[in-house]
Amino acid sequence: MTGPAPPFSAPPSADDIAALAERALAAIPARLRRHVQDVGIAIEEMADDATLEEMGIESGWDLTGLYRGTPLTRRSVDDITRAPNQIFLYRQPILLEWIEAGEDLYRLVRNVVVHEIAHHFGFSDDEIAALERQME
């Protein structure tokens, strides 16, 4: 299902993608949203080679987002220090998927954000699908 014609006269910028990601975060159910306040969102053009190698992905075009952090299910009060929890959205692969799939850009960004946030919660694939349906 495709969405309305995109309102962009030029390729959406990193700031445009960030605004869509913030809108997506605001749409997450309140019971979950309060647990993601410490999760930052960074927009990068493409995943770097080290990230791709670490993830076992050959092409940067195949990675639209990545969660880096400690899922809530793996945290302990004994943790001394953790790296900050962060979601990376990769602008160019997102835009390629947007063009190829004809998907509404907000919906596409929202799906990437929800998928990555789900890693923060340690959700299963079924739980991710249920969350996405709930946000329709």
N, C-alpha and C positions, 0 to 999 in steps of 0.2 A: 504494500500500500504506500503510495507516495503522498507527500504532504503538499502544501501550497507552494507556489513558485518562491524561490528564495528571495529575500529582500536585499540582496547584496548586488552592487554593481561592479564590485571587485572581489577577489577572493577574500573570504573572511580572515581577519587578522588574528593574532594571538589574543589580543584584547577582546575581540568578538567571541572567540572560543571560551575565554575565561568568563565572560558575562553569561554565556549559555551554561557553563559548568556551575556557576553560582546559582543560577535559576534552578538547575537540576537539584542541587543540594537543598535548596529551600523547599523543593517539592517532596523530599524524602519524608515519610511519616514521622511525626514529632517524637514518637517513642524511640526511634532510631537516631534522629537528627541530633538529639542532645549528646549522643555518644561519638559524634564525628566532628565536634567543634575543634578538636585538636589536630584534625587532618587537614594539611595544606594542599592546595592544588597548584601545580606548576605546568605551564604550557611550554613545550619544546617543539621544535620543528620536526625532528626525527629522533628515534632512540639512537644512542651512540653504540659504537662497535662492541664495547665491553658489556653493555646491557644485553645486546643481541646474543653475544656469545654465552653470557650467563644464563639466559633464558632458553638457549638452544634454538634460536630463530635465525634463519639464514638471511631474510630480507627485512629491512626496516619498514617496508610497506605493509608488513603483516602484523605490526604491533601498533594499535591505536591508543592503548593506555596501559598503565602499570601501577600497582600499589606497592609501595615500599614502606615497611614498618612491621610492627609486631601485632598480629591479630589479637583482638580482645580475648579470645579463647586461649591464648598462649601467654598472657600476662600474669605476673605474679607480684605479690607485695614485696617479695625478696629482690625484684629487679632493682638494680642500682641506677643504671642509666641506660636509656634506649635512644636510638636515633629517632628523629621526629618521624611521625607517620605522614606520608605524603603520597598523593596521587599525581602521576605524570600523565598528561594528555599530549599525544603526538599529533600536531596540527596537520602536517602534510598527509599522513595516512588516513586521518579522519576526513580530510577534504577529498581524497581520492575515493574513499568508500562512499561519501556523500554524492559525488558525481556519478560513480558507477552504479550505485543502487537506486539513485533518485529519491533517497530517503529525506525526510524533513531533517534539517541540520540539528535543530534543538533535540528532536527525538533521538538522533544518532548520538549526540554528545551525552544526553541523559542516560542512554543505555550503557555507554562506556563508563560514565561516572558511577552508576548503580552497580555495574559489574565489579569495578575496582573497590567501591565501598563495601561490597559484600565480602571481599577478601579481608577487610578490616574486622568484620564480624565473624569470619570463619564460616560463612554460609555455604551450604551445598548448592549444586546446580538447581535442584528443585526449589530451594528457598529463594534463590536469585530470581527464578522465573516467577514465583509467586509475588515477590516484591515488585518486579516490573509490571505485572498485571495490576497490582494494587495502585500503581502510580499512573495508570492509563487515564 
